[in-house]
Amino acid sequence: MNTSQASDEEICGIIASVITKKAAKGGVRPGMSLRGDLGIDSLALMSIVFVLEEKTGIDAFARVDAFVAAETVSDIIDIVRKG
């Protein structure tokens, strides 16, 4: 899958696969807060970024600042879409 082919659901699924405990409590949706709703810390965020890089082909290193600044799942989706 490349970045232009990744749907919101696929990106949410990738995030859910990294944070399985939180995802089991109702899933991951675009409007959710990474830290508040999903309890994602910096280590979990980097794990998500590496899996997104592997699955979508994005250049995560080039966008690390954007990922660190992301506050919601929608922010992550936007970063992935920009490739």
Buried (B, 14 or more C-beta within 10 A) or exposed (E): EEBEEBEBEBBBBBBBBBBEEBBEEEEBBBEBEBBEBBEBEEEBBBBBBEBBBEBBBBEBEEBEEBBEEBEBBBBBBBBBBEB
